[in-house]
């Protein structure tokens, strides 16, 4: 593909000649380009830690956990449901443990305290998903 070199004035004229829909498309593409260039780039380690920090229980599990907790408060849990509640609570605890370890790792990586990182990210535990 041949490289095209336009002066600023030529580029402006070319944009003026575009129809409004193409101008909007161009503006969106320019905004995307600027965002990518200006966005902070995370290291592989930071990305992995953020992926772990952002993990949550699947929606189905969260919904079921809420139902089982309510049934437990209402004292209408069957023995099978009680076991299911304990299993889901264990999954949630394991998830929180992994998230806390990732937060601690991120804090160490950034040279901040765990509290500082949690405050910057707006994270409070337990979050009772």
C-alpha positions as CSV (number, residue, x, y, z in Angstrom):
1,X,0.0,0.0,0.0
2,X,1.3,3.4,-0.9
3,X,1.8,5.9,1.9
4,X,-0.2,9.1,1.4
5,X,1.2,12.3,2.9
6,X,-1.2,15.3,3.3
7,X,-0.6,18.6,4.7
8,X,-2.8,19.7,7.6
9,X,-4.8,22.0,5.3
10,X,-5.3,19.2,2.8
11,X,-6.4,16.9,5.5
12,X,-8.9,19.4,6.8
13,X,-10.2,19.9,3.3
14,X,-10.6,16.2,2.8
15,X,-12.6,16.0,6.0
16,X,-14.8,18.9,5.0
17,X,-15.6,17.0,1.7
18,X,-16.8,14.0,3.7
19,X,-20.5,13.5,4.3
20,X,-21.7,13.9,7.9
21,X,-21.8,10.1,8.6
22,X,-18.3,9.6,7.4
23,X,-17.1,12.6,9.4
24,X,-18.7,11.0,12.5
25,X,-17.0,7.7,11.7
26,X,-13.6,9.4,11.3
27,X,-14.1,11.3,14.5
28,X,-14.9,8.1,16.4
29,X,-11.8,6.4,14.9
30,X,-9.6,9.3,15.9
31,X,-11.0,9.3,19.4
32,X,-10.3,5.5,19.7
33,X,-6.8,6.1,18.4
34,X,-6.1,8.8,21.0
35,X,-7.6,6.7,23.8
36,X,-5.3,3.8,22.9
37,X,-2.3,6.1,22.7
38,X,-3.1,7.8,26.0
39,X,-4.3,4.8,28.0
40,X,-1.9,3.5,30.6
41,X,-0.5,0.1,29.6
42,X,-0.6,-2.5,32.3
43,X,2.2,-5.0,32.7
44,X,1.4,-8.7,32.3
45,X,1.6,-9.1,36.1
46,X,-0.8,-6.2,36.7
47,X,-3.2,-7.5,34.1
48,X,-3.3,-10.9,35.7
49,X,-3.8,-9.4,39.2
50,X,-6.6,-7.2,38.0
51,X,-8.3,-10.2,36.3
52,X,-8.2,-12.1,39.6
53,X,-9.4,-9.1,41.6
54,X,-12.4,-8.6,39.2
55,X,-13.5,-12.3,39.4
56,X,-16.9,-12.8,40.9
57,X,-19.3,-15.7,41.4
58,X,-21.3,-16.5,38.3
59,X,-24.7,-14.8,38.2
60,X,-26.6,-18.1,38.7
61,X,-24.5,-18.8,41.9
62,X,-25.1,-15.3,43.2
63,X,-28.8,-15.5,42.7
64,X,-29.0,-19.0,44.3
65,X,-26.9,-17.9,47.2
66,X,-29.2,-15.0,47.9
67,X,-32.2,-17.3,47.8
68,X,-30.6,-19.9,50.1
69,X,-29.5,-17.2,52.5
70,X,-33.0,-15.8,52.7
71,X,-34.4,-19.4,53.3
72,X,-31.8,-19.8,56.0
73,X,-33.0,-16.6,57.7
74,X,-36.6,-17.8,57.4
75,X,-35.5,-21.2,58.8
76,X,-37.0,-23.1,55.9
77,X,-33.8,-24.7,54.5
78,X,-33.9,-28.4,53.7
79,X,-30.7,-30.5,54.6
80,X,-29.8,-30.6,50.9
81,X,-30.3,-26.8,50.6
82,X,-28.2,-26.3,53.7
83,X,-25.4,-28.3,52.1
84,X,-25.8,-26.3,48.9
85,X,-25.6,-23.0,50.9
86,X,-22.4,-24.2,52.6
87,X,-20.9,-25.1,49.3
88,X,-21.7,-21.7,47.7
89,X,-20.4,-19.9,50.8
90,X,-17.2,-21.9,50.5
91,X,-16.9,-20.9,46.8
92,X,-17.4,-17.3,47.8
93,X,-14.8,-17.4,50.6
94,X,-12.3,-19.0,48.2
95,X,-13.0,-16.3,45.7
96,X,-12.5,-13.6,48.3
97,X,-9.2,-15.2,49.5
98,X,-7.9,-15.3,45.9
99,X,-9.0,-11.7,45.4
100,X,-7.3,-10.5,48.6
101,X,-4.1,-12.3,47.6
102,X,-4.2,-10.5,44.2
103,X,-4.9,-7.2,45.9
104,X,-1.9,-7.7,48.2
105,X,0.2,-8.7,45.1
106,X,-0.9,-5.5,43.3
107,X,-0.1,-3.4,46.4
108,X,3.4,-4.9,46.5
109,X,3.9,-4.3,42.8
110,X,2.8,-0.7,43.1
111,X,4.7,0.0,46.3
112,X,1.4,0.8,48.1
113,X,-0.3,-0.6,51.2
114,X,-3.2,-2.9,50.8
115,X,-5.5,-0.3,52.2
116,X,-4.3,2.3,49.7
117,X,-4.9,0.0,46.8
118,X,-8.4,-1.0,48.1
119,X,-9.3,2.7,48.6
120,X,-8.1,3.6,45.1
121,X,-10.1,0.8,43.6
122,X,-13.2,1.5,45.8
123,X,-13.1,-2.1,47.2
124,X,-14.6,-3.0,50.6
125,X,-14.7,-6.5,52.0
126,X,-16.8,-8.4,52.5
127,X,-18.9,-7.4,49.5
128,X,-21.6,-9.9,50.2
129,X,-22.2,-10.9,46.6
